[in-house]
């Protein structure tokens, strides 16, 4: 691991693996893209990371007025 600064030894390998995965999908330089493009990349990343819901957990979308 290089370039991780003071956190290199403070975070465990599993957390670094997660950080690296997020950065592979959503690198810091993406902030230069238009917001709609950023949202599209973020949505794809979320779908890739989604692991389903535990038994008995349901979700729904609705409008809150």
PQR file of N, CA, C, O and H, with PARSE charges and radii, in Angstrom:
ATOM      1  N   UNK A   1       0.842  -1.185   0.000 -0.4000 1.5000
ATOM      2  CA  UNK A   1       0.000   0.000   0.000 -0.0000 2.0000
ATOM      3  C   UNK A   1       0.885   1.247   0.000  0.5500 1.7000
ATOM      4  O   UNK A   1       1.794   1.381   0.820 -0.5500 1.4000
ATOM      5  N   UNK A   2       0.613   2.118  -0.899 -0.4000 1.5000
ATOM      6  CA  UNK A   2       1.371   3.361  -0.943 -0.0000 2.0000
ATOM      7  C   UNK A   2       0.419   4.523  -1.117  0.5500 1.7000
ATOM      8  O   UNK A   2      -0.711   4.357  -1.575 -0.5500 1.4000
ATOM      9  H   UNK A   2      -0.124   2.009  -1.565  0.4000 1.0000
ATOM     10  N   UNK A   3       0.886   5.692  -0.749 -0.4000 1.5000
ATOM     11  CA  UNK A   3       0.084   6.884  -0.934 -0.0000 2.0000
ATOM     12  C   UNK A   3      -1.105   6.992   0.000  0.5500 1.7000
ATOM     13  O   UNK A   3      -2.040   7.740  -0.286 -0.5500 1.4000
ATOM     14  H   UNK A   3       1.804   5.827  -0.376  0.4000 1.0000
ATOM     15  N   UNK A   4      -1.097   6.278   1.092 -0.4000 1.5000
ATOM     16  CA  UNK A   4      -2.230   6.295   2.006 -0.0000 2.0000
ATOM     17  C   UNK A   4      -1.975   7.199   3.212  0.5500 1.7000
ATOM     18  O   UNK A   4      -2.838   7.361   4.075 -0.5500 1.4000
ATOM     19  H   UNK A   4      -0.337   5.671   1.325  0.4000 1.0000
ATOM     20  N   UNK A   5      -0.799   7.774   3.254 -0.4000 1.5000
ATOM     21  CA  UNK A   5      -0.487   8.706   4.328 -0.0000 2.0000
ATOM     22  C   UNK A   5      -0.521   8.057   5.697  0.5500 1.7000
ATOM     23  O   UNK A   5      -0.233   6.870   5.850 -0.5500 1.4000
ATOM     24  H   UNK A   5      -0.098   7.643   2.553  0.4000 1.0000
ATOM     25  N   UNK A   6      -0.879   8.862   6.691 -0.4000 1.5000
ATOM     26  CA  UNK A   6      -0.853   8.392   8.080 -0.0000 2.0000
ATOM     27  C   UNK A   6      -1.868   7.290   8.350  0.5500 1.7000
ATOM     28  O   UNK A   6      -1.787   6.616   9.377 -0.5500 1.4000
ATOM     29  H   UNK A   6      -1.113   9.827   6.566  0.4000 1.0000
ATOM     30  N   UNK A   7      -2.827   7.097   7.442 -0.4000 1.5000
ATOM     31  CA  UNK A   7      -3.857   6.081   7.662 -0.0000 2.0000
ATOM     32  C   UNK A   7      -3.446   4.691   7.190  0.5500 1.7000
ATOM     33  O   UNK A   7      -4.152   3.716   7.445 -0.5500 1.4000
ATOM     34  H   UNK A   7      -2.893   7.645   6.608  0.4000 1.0000
ATOM     35  N   UNK A   8      -2.313   4.594   6.506 -0.4000 1.5000
ATOM     36  CA  UNK A   8      -1.889   3.312   5.948 -0.0000 2.0000
ATOM     37  C   UNK A   8      -1.904   2.188   6.979  0.5500 1.7000
ATOM     38  O   UNK A   8      -2.379   1.089   6.691 -0.5500 1.4000
ATOM     39  H   UNK A   8      -1.739   5.387   6.299  0.4000 1.0000
ATOM     40  N   UNK A   9      -1.394   2.451   8.167 -0.4000 1.5000
ATOM     41  CA  UNK A   9      -1.338   1.408   9.190 -0.0000 2.0000
ATOM     42  C   UNK A   9      -2.493   1.494  10.188  0.5500 1.7000
ATOM     43  O   UNK A   9      -2.633   0.625  11.049 -0.5500 1.4000
ATOM     44  H   UNK A   9      -1.009   3.343   8.402  0.4000 1.0000
ATOM     45  N   UNK A  10      -3.311   2.524  10.078 -0.4000 1.5000
ATOM     46  CA  UNK A  10      -4.410   2.701  11.032 -0.0000 2.0000
ATOM     47  C   UNK A  10      -5.702   2.017  10.589  0.5500 1.7000
ATOM     48  O   UNK A  10      -6.578   1.749  11.411 -0.5500 1.4000
ATOM     49  H   UNK A  10      -3.198   3.229   9.378  0.4000 1.0000
ATOM     50  N   UNK A  11      -5.819   1.739   9.304 -0.4000 1.5000
ATOM     51  CA  UNK A  11      -7.017   1.069   8.794 -0.0000 2.0000
ATOM     52  C   UNK A  11      -6.655  -0.350   8.396  0.5500 1.7000
ATOM     53  O   UNK A  11      -5.572  -0.597   7.866 -0.5500 1.4000
ATOM     54  H   UNK A  11      -5.107   1.957   8.636  0.4000 1.0000
ATOM     55  N   UNK A  12      -7.562  -1.279   8.653 -0.4000 1.5000
ATOM     56  CA  UNK A  12      -7.252  -2.668   8.343 -0.0000 2.0000
ATOM     57  C   UNK A  12      -7.408  -2.956   6.847  0.5500 1.7000
ATOM     58  O   UNK A  12      -8.046  -2.187   6.128 -0.5500 1.4000
ATOM     59  H   UNK A  12      -8.442  -1.077   9.084  0.4000 1.0000
ATOM     60  N   UNK A  13      -6.826  -4.064   6.383 -0.4000 1.5000
ATOM     61  CA  UNK A  13      -6.855  -4.390   4.959 -0.0000 2.0000
ATOM     62  C   UNK A  13      -8.266  -4.499   4.366  0.5500 1.7000
ATOM     63  O   UNK A  13      -8.477  -4.138   3.208 -0.5500 1.4000
ATOM     64  H   UNK A  13      -6.309  -4.689   6.967  0.4000 1.0000
ATOM     65  N   UNK A  14      -9.222  -4.987   5.143 -0.4000 1.5000
ATOM     66  CA  UNK A  14     -10.592  -5.102   4.625 -0.0000 2.0000
ATOM     67  C   UNK A  14     -11.183  -3.727   4.325  0.5500 1.7000
ATOM     68  O   UNK A  14     -11.882  -3.554   3.327 -0.5500 1.4000
ATOM     69  H   UNK A  14      -9.050  -5.280   6.084  0.4000 1.0000
ATOM     70  N   UNK A  15     -10.905  -2.758   5.182 -0.4000 1.5000
ATOM     71  CA  UNK A  15     -11.405  -1.406   4.940 -0.0000 2.0000
ATOM     72  C   UNK A  15     -10.704  -0.785   3.735  0.5500 1.7000
ATOM     73  O   UNK A  15     -11.345  -0.101   2.936 -0.5500 1.4000
ATOM     74  H   UNK A  15     -10.337  -2.899   5.992  0.4000 1.0000
ATOM     75  N   UNK A  16      -9.394  -1.013   3.593 -0.4000 1.5000
ATOM     76  CA  UNK A  16      -8.689  -0.511   2.413 -0.0000 2.0000
ATOM     77  C   UNK A  16      -9.248  -1.143   1.145  0.5500 1.7000
ATOM     78  O   UNK A  16      -9.372  -0.468   0.123 -0.5500 1.4000
ATOM     79  H   UNK A  16      -8.874  -1.568   4.241  0.4000 1.0000
ATOM     80  N   UNK A  17      -9.585  -2.416   1.197 -0.4000 1.5000
ATOM     81  CA  UNK A  17     -10.166  -3.080   0.019 -0.0000 2.0000
ATOM     82  C   UNK A  17     -11.479  -2.412  -0.364  0.5500 1.7000
ATOM     83  O   UNK A  17     -11.745  -2.193  -1.546 -0.5500 1.4000
ATOM     84  H   UNK A  17      -9.485  -2.964   2.027  0.4000 1.0000
ATOM     85  N   UNK A  18     -12.302  -2.087   0.632 -0.4000 1.5000
ATOM     86  CA  UNK A  18     -13.564  -1.388   0.363 -0.0000 2.0000
ATOM     87  C   UNK A  18     -13.304  -0.001  -0.232  0.5500 1.7000
ATOM     88  O   UNK A  18     -13.930   0.378  -1.222 -0.5500 1.4000
ATOM     89  H   UNK A  18     -12.087  -2.265   1.592  0.4000 1.0000
ATOM     90  N   UNK A  19     -12.397   0.741   0.361 -0.4000 1.5000
ATOM     91  CA  UNK A  19     -12.061   2.078  -0.142 -0.0000 2.0000
ATOM     92  C   UNK A  19     -11.562   1.994  -1.581  0.5500 1.7000
ATOM     93  O   UNK A  19     -11.948   2.803  -2.425 -0.5500 1.4000
ATOM     94  H   UNK A  19     -11.888   0.433   1.165  0.4000 1.0000
ATOM     95  N   UNK A  20     -10.710   1.018  -1.856 -0.4000 1.5000
ATOM     96  CA  UNK A  20     -10.206   0.848  -3.218 -0.0000 2.0000
ATOM     97  C   UNK A  20     -11.330   0.497  -4.186  0.5500 1.7000
ATOM     98  O   UNK A  20     -11.334   0.967  -5.324 -0.5500 1.4000
ATOM     99  H   UNK A  20     -10.397   0.361  -1.170  0.4000 1.0000
ATOM    100  N   UNK A  21     -12.278  -0.320  -3.751 -0.4000 1.5000
ATOM    101  CA  UNK A  21     -13.422  -0.669  -4.599 -0.0000 2.0000
ATOM    102  C   UNK A  21     -14.274   0.551  -4.905  0.5500 1.7000
ATOM    103  O   UNK A  21     -14.681   0.761  -6.048 -0.5500 1.4000
ATOM    104  H   UNK A  21     -12.275  -0.702  -2.827  0.4000 1.0000
ATOM    105  N   UNK A  22     -14.542   1.351  -3.889 -0.4000 1.5000
ATOM    106  CA  UNK A  22     -15.323   2.577  -4.102 -0.0000 2.0000
ATOM    107  C   UNK A  22     -14.584   3.503  -5.061  0.5500 1.7000
ATOM    108  O   UNK A  22     -15.185   4.043  -5.989 -0.5500 1.4000
ATOM    109  H   UNK A  22     -14.211   1.181  -2.960  0.4000 1.0000
ATOM    110  N   UNK A  23     -13.297   3.686  -4.845 -0.4000 1.5000
ATOM    111  CA  UNK A  23     -12.524   4.575  -5.713 -0.0000 2.0000
ATOM    112  C   UNK A  23     -12.433   4.060  -7.145  0.5500 1.7000
ATOM    113  O   UNK A  23     -12.312   4.851  -8.081 -0.5500 1.4000
ATOM    114  H   UNK A  23     -12.809   3.247  -4.091  0.4000 1.0000
ATOM    115  N   UNK A  24     -12.490   2.744  -7.324 -0.4000 1.5000
ATOM    116  CA  UNK A  24     -12.477   2.195  -8.681 -0.0000 2.0000
ATOM    117  C   UNK A  24     -13.759   2.568  -9.423  0.5500 1.7000
ATOM    118  O   UNK A  24     -13.731   2.830 -10.625 -0.5500 1.4000
ATOM    119  H   UNK A  24     -12.587   2.102  -6.564  0.4000 1.0000
ATOM    120  N   UNK A  25     -14.878   2.592  -8.705 -0.4000 1.5000
ATOM    121  CA  UNK A  25     -16.159   2.966  -9.300 -0.0000 2.0000
ATOM    122  C   UNK A  25     -16.336   4.471  -9.364  0.5500 1.7000
ATOM    123  O   UNK A  25     -16.851   5.001 -10.348 -0.5500 1.4000
ATOM    124  H   UNK A  25     -14.900   2.379  -7.728  0.4000 1.0000
ATOM    125  N   UNK A  26     -15.916   5.148  -8.330 -0.4000 1.5000
ATOM    126  CA  UNK A  26     -16.220   6.575  -8.170 -0.0000 2.0000
ATOM    127  C   UNK A  26     -14.953   7.326  -7.773  0.5500 1.7000
ATOM    128  O   UNK A  26     -14.827   7.769  -6.632 -0.5500 1.4000
ATOM    129  H   UNK A  26     -15.498   4.717  -7.530  0.4000 1.0000
ATOM    130  N   UNK A  27     -14.013   7.470  -8.708 -0.4000 1.5000
ATOM    131  CA  UNK A  27     -12.746   8.117  -8.369 -0.0000 2.0000
ATOM    132  C   UNK A  27     -12.922   9.601  -8.064  0.5500 1.7000
ATOM    133  O   UNK A  27     -13.878  10.218  -8.532 -0.5500 1.4000
ATOM    134  H   UNK A  27     -14.115   7.110  -9.635  0.4000 1.0000
ATOM    135  N   UNK A  28     -12.019  10.175  -7.292 -0.4000 1.5000
ATOM    136  CA  UNK A  28     -12.143  11.587  -6.902 -0.0000 2.0000
ATOM    137  C   UNK A  28     -12.256  12.551  -8.086  0.5500 1.7000
ATOM    138  O   UNK A  28     -12.933  13.574  -7.973 -0.5500 1.4000
ATOM    139  H   UNK A  28     -11.242   9.674  -6.912  0.4000 1.0000
ATOM    140  N   UNK A  29     -11.619  12.253  -9.202 -0.4000 1.5000
ATOM    141  CA  UNK A  29     -11.657  13.175 -10.341 -0.0000 2.0000
ATOM    142  C   UNK A  29     -13.017  13.228 -11.038  0.5500 1.7000
ATOM    143  O   UNK A  29     -13.221  14.045 -11.935 -0.5500 1.4000
ATOM    144  H   UNK A  29     -11.069  11.422  -9.293  0.4000 1.0000
ATOM    145  N   UNK A  30     -13.937  12.370 -10.634 -0.4000 1.5000
ATOM    146  CA  UNK A  30     -15.268  12.375 -11.238 -0.0000 2.0000
ATOM    147  C   UNK A  30     -16.019  13.674 -10.947  0.5500 1.7000
ATOM    148  O   UNK A  30     -16.988  14.005 -11.630 -0.5500 1.4000
ATOM    149  H   UNK A  30     -13.771  11.706  -9.904  0.4000 1.0000
ATOM    150  N   UNK A  31     -15.570  14.402  -9.938 -0.4000 1.5000
ATOM    151  CA  UNK A  31     -16.249  15.650  -9.580 -0.0000 2.0000
ATOM    152  C   UNK A  31     -16.215  16.677 -10.713  0.5500 1.7000
ATOM    153  O   UNK A  31     -16.960  17.656 -10.678 -0.5500 1.4000
ATOM    154  H   UNK A  31     -14.783  14.133  -9.382  0.4000 1.0000
ATOM    155  N   UNK A  32     -15.366  16.466 -11.710 -0.4000 1.5000
ATOM    156  CA  UNK A  32     -15.320  17.357 -12.852 -0.0000 2.0000
ATOM    157  C   UNK A  32     -16.413  17.100 -13.878  0.5500 1.7000
ATOM    158  O   UNK A  32     -16.591  17.891 -14.803 -0.5500 1.4000
ATOM    159  H   UNK A  32     -14.761  15.670 -11.738  0.4000 1.0000
ATOM    160  N   UNK A  33     -17.145  16.004 -13.725 -0.4000 1.5000
ATOM    161  CA  UNK A  33     -18.232  15.678 -14.652 -0.0000 2.0000
ATOM    162  C   UNK A  33     -19.503  16.420 -14.263  0.5500 1.7000
ATOM    163  O   UNK A  33     -19.646  16.851 -13.119 -0.5500 1.4000
ATOM    164  H   UNK A  33     -17.001  15.360 -12.974  0.4000 1.0000
ATOM    165  N   UNK A  34     -20.428  16.571 -15.211 -0.4000 1.5000
ATOM    166  CA  UNK A  34     -21.731  17.153 -14.862 -0.0000 2.0000
ATOM    167  C   UNK A  34     -22.437  16.278 -13.816  0.5500 1.7000
ATOM    168  O   UNK A  34     -22.198  15.073 -13.742 -0.5500 1.4000
ATOM    169  H   UNK A  34     -20.312  16.221 -16.140  0.4000 1.0000
ATOM    170  N   UNK A  35     -23.289  16.887 -13.026 -0.4000 1.5000
ATOM    171  CA  UNK A  35     -23.957  16.188 -11.928 -0.0000 2.0000
ATOM    172  C   UNK A  35     -24.729  14.966 -12.422  0.5500 1.7000
ATOM    173  O   UNK A  35     -24.700  13.928 -11.761 -0.5500 1.4000
ATOM    174  H   UNK A  35     -23.482  17.867 -13.086  0.4000 1.0000
ATOM    175  N   UNK A  36     -25.416  15.054 -13.555 -0.4000 1.5000
ATOM    176  CA  UNK A  36     -26.179  13.902 -14.036 -0.0000 2.0000
ATOM    177  C   UNK A  36     -25.264  12.720 -14.344  0.5500 1.7000
ATOM    178  O   UNK A  36     -25.657  11.573 -14.130 -0.5500 1.4000
ATOM    179  H   UNK A  36     -25.440  15.897 -14.092  0.4000 1.0000
ATOM    180  N   UNK A  37     -24.065  12.970 -14.837 -0.4000 1.5000
ATOM    181  CA  UNK A  37     -23.103  11.891 -15.103 -0.0000 2.0000
ATOM    182  C   UNK A  37     -22.584  11.314 -13.786  0.5500 1.7000
ATOM    183  O   UNK A  37     -22.412  10.101 -13.667 -0.5500 1.4000
ATOM    184  H   UNK A  37     -23.746  13.902 -15.010  0.4000 1.0000
ATOM    185  N   UNK A  38     -22.335  12.173 -12.802 -0.4000 1.5000
ATOM    186  CA  UNK A  38     -21.897  11.696 -11.491 -0.0000 2.0000
ATOM    187  C   UNK A  38     -22.961  10.799 -10.872  0.5500 1.7000
ATOM    188  O   UNK A  38     -22.646   9.746 -10.316 -0.5500 1.4000
ATOM    189  H   UNK A  38     -22.475  13.159 -12.899  0.4000 1.0000
ATOM    190  N   UNK A  39     -24.211  11.215 -10.969 -0.4000 1.5000
ATOM    191  CA  UNK A  39     -25.307  10.417 -10.403 -0.0000 2.0000
ATOM    192  C   UNK A  39     -25.416   9.065 -11.083  0.5500 1.7000
ATOM    193  O   UNK A  39     -25.665   8.056 -10.423 -0.5500 1.4000
ATOM    194  H   UNK A  39     -24.467  12.070 -11.420  0.4000 1.0000
ATOM    195  N   UNK A  40     -25.231   9.033 -12.409 -0.4000 1.5000
ATOM    196  CA  UNK A  40     -25.311   7.768 -13.144 -0.0000 2.0000
ATOM    197  C   UNK A  40     -24.208   6.810 -12.694  0.5500 1.7000
ATOM    198  O   UNK A  40     -24.460   5.621 -12.501 -0.5500 1.4000
ATOM    199  H   UNK A  40     -25.029   9.852 -12.945  0.4000 1.0000
ATOM    200  N   UNK A  41     -22.995   7.321 -12.529 -0.4000 1.5000
ATOM    201  CA  UNK A  41     -21.886   6.486 -12.064 -0.0000 2.0000
ATOM    202  C   UNK A  41     -22.159   6.004 -10.641  0.5500 1.7000
ATOM    203  O   UNK A  41     -21.934   4.835 -10.328 -0.5500 1.4000
ATOM    204  H   UNK A  41     -22.790   8.287 -12.686  0.4000 1.0000
ATOM    205  N   UNK A  42     -22.641   6.894  -9.784 -0.4000 1.5000
ATOM    206  CA  UNK A  42     -22.945   6.536  -8.396 -0.0000 2.0000
ATOM    207  C   UNK A  42     -24.040   5.474  -8.340  0.5500 1.7000
ATOM    208  O   UNK A  42     -23.955   4.542  -7.540 -0.5500 1.4000
ATOM    209  H   UNK A  42     -22.824   7.844 -10.039  0.4000 1.0000
ATOM    210  N   UNK A  43     -25.060   5.603  -9.176 -0.4000 1.5000
ATOM    211  CA  UNK A  43     -26.147   4.614  -9.201 -0.0000 2.0000
ATOM    212  C   UNK A  43     -25.618   3.247  -9.625  0.5500 1.7000
ATOM    213  O   UNK A  43     -26.008   2.231  -9.050 -0.5500 1.4000
ATOM    214  H   UNK A  43     -25.129   6.360  -9.825  0.4000 1.0000
ATOM    215  N   UNK A  44     -24.734   3.209 -10.626 -0.4000 1.5000
ATOM    216  CA  UNK A  44     -24.147   1.927 -11.049 -0.0000 2.0000
ATOM    217  C   UNK A  44     -23.306   1.328  -9.930  0.5500 1.7000
ATOM    218  O   UNK A  44     -23.332   0.117  -9.713 -0.5500 1.4000
ATOM    219  H   UNK A  44     -24.418   4.035 -11.093  0.4000 1.0000
ATOM    220  N   UNK A  45     -22.558   2.172  -9.219 -0.4000 1.5000
ATOM    221  CA  UNK A  45     -21.757   1.691  -8.105 -0.0000 2.0000
ATOM    222  C   UNK A  45     -22.655   1.092  -7.018  0.5500 1.7000
ATOM    223  O   UNK A  45     -22.356   0.025  -6.482 -0.5500 1.4000
ATOM    224  H   UNK A  45     -22.537   3.156  -9.396  0.4000 1.0000
ATOM    225  N   UNK A  46     -23.740   1.769  -6.698 -0.4000 1.5000
ATOM    226  CA  UNK A  46     -24.658   1.272  -5.667 -0.0000 2.0000
ATOM    227  C   UNK A  46     -25.248  -0.076  -6.060  0.5500 1.7000
ATOM    228  O   UNK A  46     -25.363  -0.971  -5.223 -0.5500 1.4000
ATOM    229  H   UNK A  46     -23.983   2.636  -7.133  0.4000 1.0000
ATOM    230  N   UNK A  47     -25.621  -0.227  -7.326 -0.4000 1.5000
ATOM    231  CA  UNK A  47     -26.156  -1.520  -7.784 -0.0000 2.0000
ATOM    232  C   UNK A  47     -25.098  -2.609  -7.670  0.5500 1.7000
ATOM    233  O   UNK A  47     -25.411  -3.744  -7.308 -0.5500 1.4000
ATOM    234  H   UNK A  47     -25.528   0.500  -8.007  0.4000 1.0000
ATOM    235  N   UNK A  48     -23.851  -2.274  -7.974 -0.4000 1.5000
ATOM    236  CA  UNK A  48     -22.774  -3.260  -7.894 -0.0000 2.0000
ATOM    237  C   UNK A  48     -22.511  -3.698  -6.452  0.5500 1.7000
ATOM    238  O   UNK A  48     -22.193  -4.862  -6.208 -0.5500 1.4000
ATOM    239  H   UNK A  48     -23.596  -1.352  -8.268  0.4000 1.0000
ATOM    240  N   UNK A  49     -22.640  -2.781  -5.504 -0.4000 1.5000
ATOM    241  CA  UNK A  49     -22.380  -3.099  -4.100 -0.0000 2.0000
ATOM    242  C   UNK A  49     -23.584  -3.705  -3.378  0.5500 1.7000
ATOM    243  O   UNK A  49     -23.424  -4.309  -2.318 -0.5500 1.4000
ATOM    244  H   UNK A  49     -22.898  -1.835  -5.703  0.4000 1.0000
ATOM    245  N   UNK A  50     -24.770  -3.553  -3.930 -0.4000 1.5000
ATOM    246  CA  UNK A  50     -25.981  -4.027  -3.245 -0.0000 2.0000
ATOM    247  C   UNK A  50     -25.920  -5.541  -3.040  0.5500 1.7000
ATOM    248  O   UNK A  50     -25.637  -6.286  -3.979 -0.5500 1.4000
ATOM    249  H   UNK A  50     -24.900  -3.061  -4.792  0.4000 1.0000
ATOM    250  N   UNK A  51     -26.182  -5.984  -1.839 -0.4000 1.5000
ATOM    251  CA  UNK A  51     -26.124  -7.405  -1.503 -0.0000 2.0000
ATOM    252  C   UNK A  51     -27.483  -7.951  -1.100  0.5500 1.7000
ATOM    253  O   UNK A  51     -27.570  -8.996  -0.454 -0.5500 1.4000
ATOM    254  H   UNK A  51     -26.412  -5.379  -1.077  0.4000 1.0000
ATOM    255  N   UNK A  52     -28.525  -7.261  -1.472 -0.4000 1.5000
ATOM    256  CA  UNK A  52     -29.855  -7.721  -1.100 -0.0000 2.0000
ATOM    257  C   UNK A  52     -30.214  -7.270   0.305  0.5500 1.7000
ATOM    258  O   UNK A  52     -29.413  -6.659   1.012 -0.5500 1.4000
ATOM    259  H   UNK A  52     -28.454  -6.413  -1.997  0.4000 1.0000
ATOM    260  N   UNK A  53     -31.424  -7.587   0.681 -0.4000 1.5000
ATOM    261  CA  UNK A  53     -31.900  -7.220   2.020 -0.0000 2.0000
ATOM    262  C   UNK A  53     -32.053  -8.474   2.873  0.5500 1.7000
ATOM    263  O   UNK A  53     -32.338  -9.554   2.355 -0.5500 1.4000
ATOM    264  H   UNK A  53     -32.075  -8.084   0.106  0.4000 1.0000
ATOM    265  N   UNK A  54     -31.866  -8.330   4.158 -0.4000 1.5000
ATOM    266  CA  UNK A  54     -32.060  -9.474   5.048 -0.0000 2.0000
ATOM    267  C   UNK A  54     -33.515  -9.936   5.011  0.5500 1.7000
ATOM    268  O   UNK A  54     -34.403  -9.151   4.681 -0.5500 1.4000
ATOM    269  H   UNK A  54     -31.635  -7.453   4.579  0.4000 1.0000
ATOM    270  N   UNK A  55     -33.767 -11.194   5.345 -0.4000 1.5000
ATOM    271  CA  UNK A  55     -35.144 -11.690   5.390 -0.0000 2.0000
ATOM    272  C   UNK A  55     -36.005 -10.807   6.293  0.5500 1.7000
ATOM    273  O   UNK A  55     -35.589 -10.429   7.388 -0.5500 1.4000
ATOM    274  H   UNK A  55     -33.045 -11.832   5.613  0.4000 1.0000
ATOM    275  N   UNK A  56     -37.189 -10.491   5.827 -0.4000 1.5000
ATOM    276  CA  UNK A  56     -38.125  -9.701   6.608 -0.0000 2.0000
ATOM    277  C   UNK A  56     -37.984  -8.199   6.436  0.5500 1.7000
ATOM    278  O   UNK A  56     -38.811  -7.441   6.945 -0.5500 1.4000
ATOM    279  H   UNK A  56     -37.527 -10.798   4.938  0.4000 1.0000
ATOM    280  N   UNK A  57     -36.963  -7.757   5.735 -0.4000 1.5000
ATOM    281  CA  UNK A  57     -36.768  -6.324   5.513 -0.0000 2.0000
ATOM    282  C   UNK A  57     -37.308  -5.976   4.133  0.5500 1.7000
ATOM    283  O   UNK A  57     -36.941  -6.588   3.129 -0.5500 1.4000
ATOM    284  H   UNK A  57     -36.292  -8.372   5.322  0.4000 1.0000
ATOM    285  N   UNK A  58     -38.189  -4.978   4.105 -0.4000 1.5000
ATOM    286  CA  UNK A  58     -38.756  -4.520   2.837 -0.0000 2.0000
ATOM    287  C   UNK A  58     -38.449  -3.043   2.664  0.5500 1.7000
ATOM    288  O   UNK A  58     -38.207  -2.324   3.634 -0.5500 1.4000
ATOM    289  H   UNK A  58     -38.487  -4.481   4.920  0.4000 1.0000
ATOM    290  N   UNK A  59     -38.464  -2.610   1.431 -0.4000 1.5000
ATOM    291  CA  UNK A  59     -38.235  -1.194   1.137 -0.0000 2.0000
ATOM    292  C   UNK A  59     -39.251  -0.742   0.106  0.5500 1.7000
ATOM    293  O   UNK A  59     -39.728  -1.534  -0.707 -0.5500 1.4000
ATOM    294  H   UNK A  59     -38.660  -3.193   0.643  0.4000 1.0000
ATOM    295  N   UNK A  60     -39.574   0.542   0.148 -0.4000 1.5000
ATOM    296  CA  UNK A  60     -40.457   1.103  -0.868 -0.0000 2.0000
ATOM    297  C   UNK A  60     -40.085   2.559  -1.079  0.5500 1.7000
ATOM    298  O   UNK A  60     -39.560   3.226  -0.187 -0.5500 1.4000
ATOM    299  H   UNK A  60     -39.187   1.186   0.808  0.4000 1.0000
ATOM    300  N   UNK A  61     -40.366   3.023  -2.259 -0.4000 1.5000
ATOM    301  CA  UNK A  61     -40.145   4.426  -2.585 -0.0000 2.0000
ATOM    302  C   UNK A  61     -41.479   5.139  -2.522  0.5500 1.7000
ATOM    303  O   UNK A  61     -42.501   4.608  -2.956 -0.5500 1.4000
ATOM    304  H   UNK A  61     -40.793   2.481  -2.983  0.4000 1.0000
ATOM    305  N   UNK A  62     -41.464   6.340  -1.980 -0.4000 1.5000
ATOM    306  CA  UNK A  62     -42.683   7.144  -1.952 -0.0000 2.0000
ATOM    307  C   UNK A  62     -42.293   8.610  -1.847  0.5500 1.7000
ATOM    308  O   UNK A  62     -41.159   8.947  -1.508 -0.5500 1.4000
ATOM    309  H   UNK A  62     -40.633   6.771  -1.627  0.4000 1.0000
ATOM    310  N   UNK A  63     -43.235   9.455  -2.139 -0.4000 1.5000
ATOM    311  CA  UNK A  63     -43.027  10.889  -2.076 -0.0000 2.0000
ATOM    312  C   UNK A  63     -43.395  11.396  -0.692  0.5500 1.7000
ATOM    313  O   UNK A  63     -44.464  11.083  -0.169 -0.5500 1.4000
ATOM    314  H   UNK A  63     -44.157   9.181  -2.414  0.4000 1.0000
ATOM    315  N   UNK A  64     -42.513  12.169  -0.112 -0.4000 1.5000
ATOM    316  CA  UNK A  64     -42.790  12.797   1.175 -0.0000 2.0000
ATOM    317  C   UNK A  64     -43.079  14.262   0.886  0.5500 1.7000
ATOM    318  O   UNK A  64     -42.233  14.987   0.363 -0.5500 1.4000
ATOM    319  H   UNK A  64     -41.645  12.424  -0.536  0.4000 1.0000
ATOM    320  N   UNK A  65     -44.284  14.682   1.234 -0.4000 1.5000
ATOM    321  CA  UNK A  65     -44.676  16.068   0.936 -0.0000 2.0000
ATOM    322  C   UNK A  65     -44.541  16.942   2.159  0.5500 1.7000
ATOM    323  O   UNK A  65     -44.826  18.138   2.097 -0.5500 1.4000
ATOM    324  H   UNK A  65     -44.972  14.093   1.659  0.4000 1.0000
TER
END
